[in-house]
Amino acid sequence: MADPEMQREVAAAGFDFVCWRRAPIGIDADPTCFSDMRDWFQKAVFGPAPAYAADIHDEIGRVPTDAVVAIDMLFGAVLGAEAAGVPIALLSPHVSLRPLPGIPPATSGLVQPQTPEERIATAAANEDWVCFLNQFLSLLNEARAGLGLSGLASTVNLFERADRYLLAISRTFDFAADLLPDNVRYVGPLLEQPNWSKSWNAPWPVDPNRPRVLVACSSGAQGQDDLVQRIISALGTLDVYAVATIGPHVDAGKLVAPTNVHLLHGAPHDVVMKEVCLVVTQGGHGTVSRGLINGLPQLVLPNGRDQGDNAARVVSKGAGLRLSPSASEAEIADAVTQLLQEPCYPAAARRLGDGIKAEIAASGLVDELEAMVAKRRIVGSAT
C-alpha cells in the first residue's frame, strides 16, 4: 500500500499494489513547502495520521492480514493496526526516531557522547526531542480516540505500541545505546536499487591514474540545485574524473558541468562505486551505507532531515569528512583532496564496510516478522 509512484517498483517485486485512499500522495505526502521542521512534521506525519490509520484499518478489513509493516514515519499505521488487533512492525531506514539512552536523538547531528558533559548534553537533546514530538500529542490522541483507542501520555509511547521497532541500519555504523527497549532490533540496511537507476554506461576516459569520484545527490526534493553546482564546480578545479547522479528533482539543464564531470539523473550506485575511490554526498542513509560497503571514504554535505546524523557517524568512525551545505567551492575542493591523499579514510571505510556486510548477511528481518506474528497468535489462543 503506497503512493501511485511506487506501483512499478511494487509490481517488479512481485506484490499486489494498493494505493492510499484517504492519505496524501505525491508532493502532499512529502511536502517541499514548509517553514521549519515542526511545520514539516505537522504536514507530513501528524496531520495525515488519521487518514493513514483509516486506510490501514480498512485494508486489514478487506484482506485477511497477519501483520503490518510500515515505515516508521507513518505513525497512523500503528493506530490502524492497533485498532484492528493486528501486530505491527515499524521499519526505520535511518537512525532511530525513538529516543535511545546514550545516543543523540534523530535530527540532532550530534556525535556519540564520550565525556560526562557530553552525556548530559545528549540526555538534554533527547528530552528536547521528546518535547518536540509532544507538541503533536493532542493530534495523535484525537486520532486514537476516533478509532476507539486510549490516549497516550507522551508521543514516544507510540513506539511501545508497535510489536517491533526494526532499525534498518547497521549496528556497526550506528552509535552504541546504553540499552535497547525490548521491541527494538537492528536488522541491517536494506539496499535494493530502484528500477529507474539500474542502467549504466561508464563515461570514464581511459586514464587509470586519474582518481574517479561519484557525486551522489539526494533523490528527494531538498532544494539542492545550488549545492550540486558548487560541488561539481569544485571538482572541475581538480585532476579527477567525476560522475554526478543528480536525482529526479534537479534540472540538469540549469547546471554548468565542467568537462571532467558527467551528469546523470540516476545510475546503479552498487556498480558505479566499484569504479570510484571517493563519494561526495548529501548524506542519505542508502548512499552512505553503499559507499562504506565498497570501502569508500565520503565527503558529506548534509542538506536534509536525517543527513546530519549520518554525517556525524561517518566522521566519528573516521571514514570521511563533513562540510556545511553552504561550503564554498574551495572548501569542497580542499576536503576532496584531503580524502584522496590520506589513507586513514579508506582504511576506516573498509573496516566499517566489512562490519555492515556481515550484518546484511545475517539480517534477521524476516525472522523478526515471523516471530512477531507467531507470538501474537500464541497470546491470542491463550486468551
DRENTI-581949 format. One record per residue (C-alpha): residue number from 0; residue in one letter; x, y, z. Coordinates in steps of 0.001 Angstrom, whole numbers, padded with zeros to 6 digits. Example, Ala and Ser with C-alpha at 12.3 -4.5 7.8 and 13.67 -1.06 7.14 Angstrom:
BEGIN
r num=0; residu=A; xx=012300; yy=-004500; zz=007800
r num=1; residu=S; xx=013670; yy=-001060; zz=007140
//
This chain:
BEGIN
r num=0; residu=M; xx=000000; yy=000000; zz=000000
r num=1; residu=A; xx=001771; yy=003117; zz=-001182
r num=2; residu=D; xx=001902; yy=006208; zz=-003340
r num=3; residu=P; xx=000989; yy=005639; zz=-007029
r num=4; residu=E; xx=004609; yy=006464; zz=-007920
r num=5; residu=M; xx=005609; yy=003211; zz=-006217
r num=6; residu=Q; xx=003357; yy=000975; zz=-008292
r num=7; residu=R; xx=006035; yy=-000133; zz=-010785
r num=8; residu=E; xx=008525; yy=-000856; zz=-008000
r num=9; residu=V; xx=005932; yy=-002873; zz=-006082
r num=10; residu=A; xx=004909; yy=-004839; zz=-009171
r num=11; residu=A; xx=008567; yy=-005530; zz=-010027
r num=12; residu=A; xx=008989; yy=-007023; zz=-006546
r num=13; residu=G; xx=006078; yy=-009392; zz=-007194
r num=14; residu=F; xx=003497; yy=-007824; zz=-004887
r num=15; residu=D; xx=-000049; yy=-006627; zz=-005430
r num=16; residu=F; xx=-000362; yy=-002864; zz=-005214
r num=17; residu=V; xx=-002973; yy=-000791; zz=-003402
r num=18; residu=C; xx=-002978; yy=002997; zz=-003430
r num=19; residu=W; xx=-003680; yy=005147; zz=-000413
r num=20; residu=R; xx=-007318; yy=006230; zz=-000478
r num=21; residu=R; xx=-007569; yy=008978; zz=002130
r num=22; residu=A; xx=-003892; yy=009517; zz=002965
r num=23; residu=P; xx=-001897; yy=012068; zz=000955
r num=24; residu=I; xx=000052; yy=011113; zz=-002150
r num=25; residu=G; xx=002700; yy=012773; zz=-004279
r num=26; residu=I; xx=004129; yy=016034; zz=-003026
r num=27; residu=D; xx=001403; yy=016252; zz=-000381
r num=28; residu=A; xx=002878; yy=013168; zz=001295
r num=29; residu=D; xx=006384; yy=014672; zz=001452
r num=30; residu=P; xx=005779; yy=018419; zz=001191
r num=31; residu=T; xx=008535; yy=020674; zz=-000017
r num=32; residu=C; xx=006754; yy=023845; zz=001102
r num=33; residu=F; xx=007253; yy=024171; zz=004859
r num=34; residu=S; xx=008635; yy=026794; zz=007208
r num=35; residu=D; xx=010589; yy=024583; zz=009627
r num=36; residu=M; xx=010845; yy=021028; zz=010937
r num=37; residu=R; xx=007763; yy=021434; zz=013115
r num=38; residu=D; xx=005730; yy=022518; zz=010100
r num=39; residu=W; xx=007005; yy=019523; zz=008096
r num=40; residu=F; xx=006070; yy=017042; zz=010836
r num=41; residu=Q; xx=002660; yy=018681; zz=011098
r num=42; residu=K; xx=002025; yy=018382; zz=007362
r num=43; residu=A; xx=003650; yy=015009; zz=006638
r num=44; residu=V; xx=003369; yy=012941; zz=009824
r num=45; residu=F; xx=000797; yy=014005; zz=012379
r num=46; residu=G; xx=-001755; yy=015896; zz=010324
r num=47; residu=P; xx=-002370; yy=012933; zz=007961
r num=48; residu=A; xx=-002135; yy=010298; zz=010751
r num=49; residu=P; xx=-005934; yy=009753; zz=010922
r num=50; residu=A; xx=-006071; yy=009225; zz=007145
r num=51; residu=Y; xx=-003221; yy=006700; zz=007194
r num=52; residu=A; xx=-004850; yy=004950; zz=010153
r num=53; residu=A; xx=-008204; yy=004722; zz=008368
r num=54; residu=D; xx=-006660; yy=003385; zz=005147
r num=55; residu=I; xx=-004661; yy=000741; zz=007021
r num=56; residu=H; xx=-007675; yy=-000257; zz=009121
r num=57; residu=D; xx=-009905; yy=-000579; zz=006036
r num=58; residu=E; xx=-007318; yy=-002642; zz=004152
r num=59; residu=I; xx=-006951; yy=-005041; zz=007085
r num=60; residu=G; xx=-010721; yy=-005480; zz=006975
r num=61; residu=R; xx=-010705; yy=-006045; zz=003210
r num=62; residu=V; xx=-007905; yy=-008622; zz=003054
r num=63; residu=P; xx=-007020; yy=-011202; zz=005738
r num=64; residu=T; xx=-003912; yy=-009748; zz=007364
r num=65; residu=D; xx=-001394; yy=-011410; zz=009676
r num=66; residu=A; xx=000773; yy=-008325; zz=010245
r num=67; residu=V; xx=001518; yy=-004793; zz=009130
r num=68; residu=V; xx=004991; yy=-003500; zz=008286
r num=69; residu=A; xx=005175; yy=000272; zz=007927
r num=70; residu=I; xx=007825; yy=002922; zz=007551
r num=71; residu=D; xx=008365; yy=004484; zz=010969
r num=72; residu=M; xx=007228; yy=007945; zz=009844
r num=73; residu=L; xx=003706; yy=006554; zz=009320
r num=74; residu=F; xx=002585; yy=006897; zz=012915
r num=75; residu=G; xx=-001002; yy=006490; zz=011726
r num=76; residu=A; xx=-000223; yy=002937; zz=010635
r num=77; residu=V; xx=000306; yy=001965; zz=014270
r num=78; residu=L; xx=-003156; yy=003277; zz=015110
r num=79; residu=G; xx=-004818; yy=001410; zz=012248
r num=80; residu=A; xx=-003150; yy=-001887; zz=013104
r num=81; residu=E; xx=-003732; yy=-001469; zz=016846
r num=82; residu=A; xx=-007432; yy=-000777; zz=016305
r num=83; residu=A; xx=-007712; yy=-003893; zz=014113
r num=84; residu=G; xx=-005842; yy=-006075; zz=016615
r num=85; residu=V; xx=-003073; yy=-006894; zz=014123
r num=86; residu=P; xx=000642; yy=-006888; zz=015059
r num=87; residu=I; xx=002746; yy=-004167; zz=013513
r num=88; residu=A; xx=006439; yy=-003609; zz=012894
r num=89; residu=L; xx=007746; yy=-000107; zz=012348
r num=90; residu=L; xx=010709; yy=-000173; zz=009968
r num=91; residu=S; xx=013250; yy=002631; zz=010359
r num=92; residu=P; xx=015602; yy=003144; zz=007369
r num=93; residu=H; xx=017575; yy=005768; zz=009288
r num=94; residu=V; xx=018736; yy=006484; zz=012821
r num=95; residu=S; xx=016101; yy=005765; zz=015442
r num=96; residu=L; xx=013232; yy=008225; zz=015759
r num=97; residu=R; xx=012633; yy=006648; zz=019139
r num=98; residu=P; xx=014925; yy=008209; zz=021764
r num=99; residu=L; xx=017516; yy=005652; zz=022897
r num=100; residu=P; xx=019552; yy=006228; zz=026068
r num=101; residu=G; xx=023130; yy=007237; zz=025363
r num=102; residu=I; xx=022527; yy=008022; zz=021666
r num=103; residu=P; xx=021901; yy=011559; zz=020372
r num=104; residu=P; xx=018359; yy=011898; zz=019010
r num=105; residu=A; xx=017359; yy=011974; zz=015362
r num=106; residu=T; xx=017929; yy=015248; zz=013500
r num=107; residu=S; xx=020418; yy=016474; zz=016148
r num=108; residu=G; xx=023609; yy=015733; zz=014183
r num=109; residu=L; xx=025420; yy=015178; zz=017490
r num=110; residu=V; xx=028206; yy=012650; zz=017969
r num=111; residu=Q; xx=028406; yy=009758; zz=020440
r num=112; residu=P; xx=028985; yy=011245; zz=023911
r num=113; residu=Q; xx=032371; yy=010460; zz=025441
r num=114; residu=T; xx=032554; yy=012699; zz=028494
r num=115; residu=P; xx=030137; yy=013306; zz=031389
r num=116; residu=E; xx=029399; yy=016735; zz=029954
r num=117; residu=E; xx=028613; yy=015249; zz=026542
r num=118; residu=R; xx=026330; yy=012652; zz=028130
r num=119; residu=I; xx=024426; yy=015442; zz=029870
r num=120; residu=A; xx=024126; yy=017265; zz=026547
r num=121; residu=T; xx=022882; yy=014088; zz=024839
r num=122; residu=A; xx=020292; yy=013469; zz=027557
r num=123; residu=A; xx=019103; yy=017066; zz=027234
r num=124; residu=A; xx=018867; yy=016727; zz=023438
r num=125; residu=N; xx=016782; yy=013557; zz=023857
r num=126; residu=E; xx=014468; yy=015380; zz=026243
r num=127; residu=D; xx=014149; yy=018217; zz=023735
r num=128; residu=W; xx=013243; yy=015665; zz=021044
r num=129; residu=V; xx=010542; yy=014180; zz=023301
r num=130; residu=C; xx=009177; yy=017682; zz=023929
r num=131; residu=F; xx=009221; yy=018406; zz=020198
r num=132; residu=L; xx=007160; yy=015296; zz=019452
r num=133; residu=N; xx=004783; yy=016062; zz=022319
r num=134; residu=Q; xx=003725; yy=019221; zz=020507
r num=135; residu=F; xx=001636; yy=016853; zz=018378
r num=136; residu=L; xx=000272; yy=014697; zz=021225
r num=137; residu=S; xx=-003226; yy=016174; zz=021113
r num=138; residu=L; xx=-003471; yy=015453; zz=017372
r num=139; residu=L; xx=-002278; yy=011909; zz=017929
r num=140; residu=N; xx=-004682; yy=011260; zz=020786
r num=141; residu=E; xx=-007555; yy=012752; zz=018831
r num=142; residu=A; xx=-006829; yy=010276; zz=016033
r num=143; residu=R; xx=-006609; yy=007432; zz=018567
r num=144; residu=A; xx=-009944; yy=008402; zz=020110
r num=145; residu=G; xx=-011542; yy=008303; zz=016665
r num=146; residu=L; xx=-010567; yy=004620; zz=016456
r num=147; residu=G; xx=-011663; yy=003810; zz=019993
r num=148; residu=L; xx=-008116; yy=003674; zz=021348
r num=149; residu=S; xx=-006956; yy=005055; zz=024679
r num=150; residu=G; xx=-004835; yy=008193; zz=024795
r num=151; residu=L; xx=-001090; yy=008256; zz=025320
r num=152; residu=A; xx=000789; yy=010192; zz=027992
r num=153; residu=S; xx=003601; yy=011016; zz=025546
r num=154; residu=T; xx=004002; yy=010772; zz=021790
r num=155; residu=V; xx=007032; yy=008480; zz=022154
r num=156; residu=N; xx=004790; yy=005943; zz=023910
r num=157; residu=L; xx=003542; yy=005133; zz=020411
r num=158; residu=F; xx=006772; yy=003231; zz=019756
r num=159; residu=E; xx=005863; yy=000897; zz=022622
r num=160; residu=R; xx=002572; yy=000049; zz=020882
r num=161; residu=A; xx=004470; yy=-001492; zz=017970
r num=162; residu=D; xx=005337; yy=-005177; zz=018328
r num=163; residu=R; xx=008706; yy=-004484; zz=016708
r num=164; residu=Y; xx=010712; yy=-001357; zz=016015
r num=165; residu=L; xx=013197; yy=-002531; zz=013397
r num=166; residu=L; xx=016263; yy=-000389; zz=012752
r num=167; residu=A; xx=017232; yy=-000990; zz=009130
r num=168; residu=I; xx=020691; yy=000448; zz=009659
r num=169; residu=S; xx=023955; yy=-001165; zz=010646
r num=170; residu=R; xx=024696; yy=-001544; zz=014328
r num=171; residu=T; xx=028372; yy=-001204; zz=013385
r num=172; residu=F; xx=027649; yy=002157; zz=011764
r num=173; residu=D; xx=025303; yy=003428; zz=014467
r num=174; residu=F; xx=026311; yy=004793; zz=017855
r num=175; residu=A; xx=026005; yy=002423; zz=020823
r num=176; residu=A; xx=022965; yy=002775; zz=023088
r num=177; residu=D; xx=023203; yy=002193; zz=026828
r num=178; residu=L; xx=020369; yy=-000301; zz=026386
r num=179; residu=L; xx=017701; yy=-001170; zz=023829
r num=180; residu=P; xx=013971; yy=-001412; zz=024606
r num=181; residu=D; xx=012549; yy=-004933; zz=024343
r num=182; residu=N; xx=010884; yy=-004403; zz=020957
r num=183; residu=V; xx=013873; yy=-002736; zz=019235
r num=184; residu=R; xx=016025; yy=-004795; zz=016853
r num=185; residu=Y; xx=018807; yy=-003993; zz=014388
r num=186; residu=V; xx=018210; yy=-005761; zz=011052
r num=187; residu=G; xx=020878; yy=-004093; zz=008880
r num=188; residu=P; xx=020400; yy=-001747; zz=005904
r num=189; residu=L; xx=018064; yy=-002629; zz=003023
r num=190; residu=L; xx=019873; yy=-001566; zz=-000141
r num=191; residu=E; xx=017901; yy=-002735; zz=-003172
r num=192; residu=Q; xx=018394; yy=-000400; zz=-006138
r num=193; residu=P; xx=015301; yy=001345; zz=-007556
r num=194; residu=N; xx=014425; yy=000268; zz=-011092
r num=195; residu=W; xx=014974; yy=003758; zz=-012525
r num=196; residu=S; xx=018685; yy=003710; zz=-011634
r num=197; residu=K; xx=019733; yy=000313; zz=-012961
r num=198; residu=S; xx=021241; yy=001234; zz=-016358
r num=199; residu=W; xx=024895; yy=002264; zz=-016624
r num=200; residu=N; xx=027265; yy=003061; zz=-019455
r num=201; residu=A; xx=030612; yy=004034; zz=-017964
r num=202; residu=P; xx=031622; yy=007517; zz=-019200
r num=203; residu=W; xx=035183; yy=007343; zz=-017886
r num=204; residu=P; xx=038048; yy=008182; zz=-020256
r num=205; residu=V; xx=040861; yy=005627; zz=-020340
r num=206; residu=D; xx=043207; yy=007006; zz=-017664
r num=207; residu=P; xx=043744; yy=004593; zz=-014774
r num=208; residu=N; xx=045938; yy=007057; zz=-012868
r num=209; residu=R; xx=043307; yy=009778; zz=-012527
r num=210; residu=P; xx=041023; yy=009429; zz=-009450
r num=211; residu=R; xx=037344; yy=008835; zz=-010075
r num=212; residu=V; xx=034689; yy=010416; zz=-007880
r num=213; residu=L; xx=030966; yy=009788; zz=-007517
r num=214; residu=V; xx=028720; yy=012692; zz=-006573
r num=215; residu=A; xx=025533; yy=011117; zz=-005209
r num=216; residu=C; xx=022766; yy=013632; zz=-004626
r num=217; residu=S; xx=019504; yy=013063; zz=-002807
r num=218; residu=S; xx=016605; yy=011588; zz=-004776
r num=219; residu=G; xx=014253; yy=013826; zz=-002782
r num=220; residu=A; xx=013377; yy=017443; zz=-003453
r num=221; residu=Q; xx=015550; yy=019370; zz=-000995
r num=222; residu=G; xx=016415; yy=022484; zz=-002968
r num=223; residu=Q; xx=019877; yy=021112; zz=-003648
r num=224; residu=D; xx=020496; yy=022736; zz=-007037
r num=225; residu=D; xx=022975; yy=025340; zz=-005771
r num=226; residu=L; xx=024789; yy=022765; zz=-003632
r num=227; residu=V; xx=025162; yy=020422; zz=-006597
r num=228; residu=Q; xx=026557; yy=023263; zz=-008728
r num=229; residu=R; xx=029164; yy=024146; zz=-006088
r num=230; residu=I; xx=030217; yy=020506; zz=-005769
r num=231; residu=I; xx=030698; yy=019924; zz=-009488
r num=232; residu=S; xx=032401; yy=023302; zz=-009912
r num=233; residu=A; xx=034828; yy=022371; zz=-007137
r num=234; residu=L; xx=035587; yy=019061; zz=-008823
r num=235; residu=G; xx=036230; yy=020973; zz=-012023
r num=236; residu=T; xx=039294; yy=022521; zz=-010376
r num=237; residu=L; xx=040808; yy=019122; zz=-009520
r num=238; residu=D; xx=042611; yy=016465; zz=-011539
r num=239; residu=V; xx=039776; yy=013926; zz=-011229
r num=240; residu=Y; xx=037008; yy=012395; zz=-013281
r num=241; residu=A; xx=033527; yy=012519; zz=-011760
r num=242; residu=V; xx=030019; yy=011279; zz=-012329
r num=243; residu=A; xx=027217; yy=013187; zz=-010616
r num=244; residu=T; xx=023884; yy=011395; zz=-010181
r num=245; residu=I; xx=021624; yy=014368; zz=-009582
r num=246; residu=G; xx=018305; yy=012576; zz=-008985
r num=247; residu=P; xx=014878; yy=013329; zz=-010437
r num=248; residu=H; xx=014413; yy=016762; zz=-008837
r num=249; residu=V; xx=017459; yy=018649; zz=-010142
r num=250; residu=D; xx=017263; yy=020175; zz=-013635
r num=251; residu=A; xx=020468; yy=019216; zz=-015443
r num=252; residu=G; xx=019817; yy=021997; zz=-017948
r num=253; residu=K; xx=020360; yy=024594; zz=-015204
r num=254; residu=L; xx=023730; yy=023172; zz=-014162
r num=255; residu=V; xx=027052; yy=024120; zz=-015732
r num=256; residu=A; xx=029168; yy=020971; zz=-015678
r num=257; residu=P; xx=032963; yy=021132; zz=-016041
r num=258; residu=T; xx=034455; yy=018943; zz=-018744
r num=259; residu=N; xx=035637; yy=016358; zz=-016202
r num=260; residu=V; xx=032154; yy=015900; zz=-014646
r num=261; residu=H; xx=029456; yy=013789; zz=-016307
r num=262; residu=L; xx=025851; yy=014428; zz=-015225
r num=263; residu=L; xx=023259; yy=011646; zz=-014925
r num=264; residu=H; xx=019819; yy=011635; zz=-013315
r num=265; residu=G; xx=020457; yy=008157; zz=-011937
r num=266; residu=A; xx=022838; yy=005222; zz=-012090
r num=267; residu=P; xx=023229; yy=001924; zz=-010195
r num=268; residu=H; xx=025441; yy=003014; zz=-007318
r num=269; residu=D; xx=026391; yy=-000576; zz=-006488
r num=270; residu=V; xx=028100; yy=-000759; zz=-009893
r num=271; residu=V; xx=029459; yy=002770; zz=-010058
r num=272; residu=M; xx=031019; yy=002555; zz=-006592
r num=273; residu=K; xx=033218; yy=-000307; zz=-007694
r num=274; residu=E; xx=034826; yy=002097; zz=-010187
r num=275; residu=V; xx=035461; yy=005120; zz=-007939
r num=276; residu=C; xx=037643; yy=005933; zz=-004925
r num=277; residu=L; xx=035521; yy=008607; zz=-003224
r num=278; residu=V; xx=031859; yy=009580; zz=-002737
r num=279; residu=V; xx=030607; yy=013129; zz=-002304
r num=280; residu=T; xx=027082; yy=013003; zz=-000928
r num=281; residu=Q; xx=024366; yy=014865; zz=000933
r num=282; residu=G; xx=024354; yy=012001; zz=003410
r num=283; residu=G; xx=021325; yy=009853; zz=002626
r num=284; residu=H; xx=021465; yy=006580; zz=004542
r num=285; residu=G; xx=021386; yy=004325; zz=001477
r num=286; residu=T; xx=024216; yy=006151; zz=-000274
r num=287; residu=V; xx=026362; yy=006306; zz=002865
r num=288; residu=S; xx=025862; yy=002589; zz=003566
r num=289; residu=R; xx=026640; yy=001587; zz=-000017
r num=290; residu=G; xx=029769; yy=003710; zz=-000001
r num=291; residu=L; xx=031018; yy=002090; zz=003188
r num=292; residu=I; xx=030267; yy=-001407; zz=001898
r num=293; residu=N; xx=032525; yy=-000574; zz=-001038
r num=294; residu=G; xx=035241; yy=000778; zz=001275
r num=295; residu=L; xx=034847; yy=004347; zz=000020
r num=296; residu=P; xx=035628; yy=007427; zz=002118
r num=297; residu=Q; xx=032939; yy=010074; zz=001948
r num=298; residu=L; xx=032594; yy=013824; zz=001941
r num=299; residu=V; xx=029172; yy=014566; zz=003416
r num=300; residu=L; xx=027363; yy=017883; zz=002992
r num=301; residu=P; xx=024090; yy=017217; zz=004854
r num=302; residu=N; xx=021135; yy=019110; zz=003465
r num=303; residu=G; xx=018122; yy=017233; zz=004851
r num=304; residu=R; xx=016367; yy=015926; zz=007958
r num=305; residu=D; xx=018460; yy=012893; zz=008891
r num=306; residu=Q; xx=021571; yy=013523; zz=006813
r num=307; residu=G; xx=023416; yy=015311; zz=009621
r num=308; residu=D; xx=023015; yy=012213; zz=011797
r num=309; residu=N; xx=024640; yy=010065; zz=009118
r num=310; residu=A; xx=027414; yy=012625; zz=008671
r num=311; residu=A; xx=028127; yy=012563; zz=012416
r num=312; residu=R; xx=028583; yy=008795; zz=012276
r num=313; residu=V; xx=030810; yy=008886; zz=009188
r num=314; residu=V; xx=033108; yy=011442; zz=010810
r num=315; residu=S; xx=033082; yy=009761; zz=014244
r num=316; residu=K; xx=034111; yy=006454; zz=012671
r num=317; residu=G; xx=036947; yy=008138; zz=010756
r num=318; residu=A; xx=035505; yy=007267; zz=007345
r num=319; residu=G; xx=035126; yy=010754; zz=005953
r num=320; residu=L; xx=034684; yy=014475; zz=006411
r num=321; residu=R; xx=031703; yy=016742; zz=006905
r num=322; residu=L; xx=031134; yy=020194; zz=005481
r num=323; residu=S; xx=028262; yy=022622; zz=005769
r num=324; residu=P; xx=025907; yy=022565; zz=002763
r num=325; residu=S; xx=026880; yy=026226; zz=002339
r num=326; residu=A; xx=030585; yy=025339; zz=001966
r num=327; residu=S; xx=032450; yy=027190; zz=-000755
r num=328; residu=E; xx=033914; yy=025583; zz=-003870
r num=329; residu=A; xx=037394; yy=026000; zz=-002414
r num=330; residu=E; xx=036417; yy=024275; zz=000845
r num=331; residu=I; xx=034867; yy=021388; zz=-001071
r num=332; residu=A; xx=037934; yy=021037; zz=-003286
r num=333; residu=D; xx=040248; yy=021033; zz=-000250
r num=334; residu=A; xx=038190; yy=018353; zz=001505
r num=335; residu=V; xx=038136; yy=016137; zz=-001604
r num=336; residu=T; xx=041917; yy=016491; zz=-001912
r num=337; residu=Q; xx=042408; yy=015532; zz=001731
r num=338; residu=L; xx=040223; yy=012437; zz=001390
r num=339; residu=L; xx=042051; yy=011338; zz=-001756
r num=340; residu=Q; xx=045513; yy=011797; zz=-000249
r num=341; residu=E; xx=045213; yy=010439; zz=003307
r num=342; residu=P; xx=044983; yy=006614; zz=003559
r num=343; residu=C; xx=043344; yy=006604; zz=007013
r num=344; residu=Y; xx=039944; yy=007420; zz=005490
r num=345; residu=P; xx=039619; yy=004469; zz=003063
r num=346; residu=A; xx=041055; yy=002153; zz=005749
r num=347; residu=A; xx=038329; yy=003192; zz=008190
r num=348; residu=A; xx=035673; yy=002924; zz=005486
r num=349; residu=R; xx=036781; yy=-000644; zz=004672
r num=350; residu=R; xx=036591; yy=-001658; zz=008336
r num=351; residu=L; xx=033101; yy=-000248; zz=008648
r num=352; residu=G; xx=032054; yy=-001804; zz=005355
r num=353; residu=D; xx=033173; yy=-005273; zz=006443
r num=354; residu=G; xx=031013; yy=-004984; zz=009560
r num=355; residu=I; xx=028000; yy=-003769; zz=007603
r num=356; residu=K; xx=028301; yy=-006589; zz=005046
r num=357; residu=A; xx=028379; yy=-009151; zz=007847
r num=358; residu=E; xx=025199; yy=-007685; zz=009336
r num=359; residu=I; xx=023411; yy=-007734; zz=005982
r num=360; residu=A; xx=024362; yy=-011379; zz=005505
r num=361; residu=A; xx=022940; yy=-012221; zz=008929
r num=362; residu=S; xx=019875; yy=-009967; zz=008733
r num=363; residu=G; xx=017061; yy=-011155; zz=010968
r num=364; residu=L; xx=014321; yy=-009059; zz=009344
r num=365; residu=V; xx=012169; yy=-011951; zz=008130
r num=366; residu=D; xx=012773; yy=-013937; zz=011317
r num=367; residu=E; xx=011661; yy=-010977; zz=013425
r num=368; residu=L; xx=008463; yy=-010549; zz=011420
r num=369; residu=E; xx=007608; yy=-014236; zz=011649
r num=370; residu=A; xx=008355; yy=-014294; zz=015380
r num=371; residu=M; xx=006145; yy=-011230; zz=015867
r num=372; residu=V; xx=003193; yy=-012948; zz=014176
r num=373; residu=A; xx=003781; yy=-016244; zz=015980
r num=374; residu=K; xx=003902; yy=-014550; zz=019390
r num=375; residu=R; xx=000642; yy=-012698; zz=018754
r num=376; residu=R; xx=-001034; yy=-015967; zz=017709
r num=377; residu=I; xx=000123; yy=-017707; zz=020871
r num=378; residu=V; xx=-001148; yy=-014852; zz=023040
r num=379; residu=G; xx=-004430; yy=-014826; zz=021139
r num=380; residu=S; xx=-005003; yy=-018555; zz=021518
r num=381; residu=A; xx=-004235; yy=-018363; zz=025246
r num=382; residu=T; xx=-006891; yy=-015727; zz=025798
//
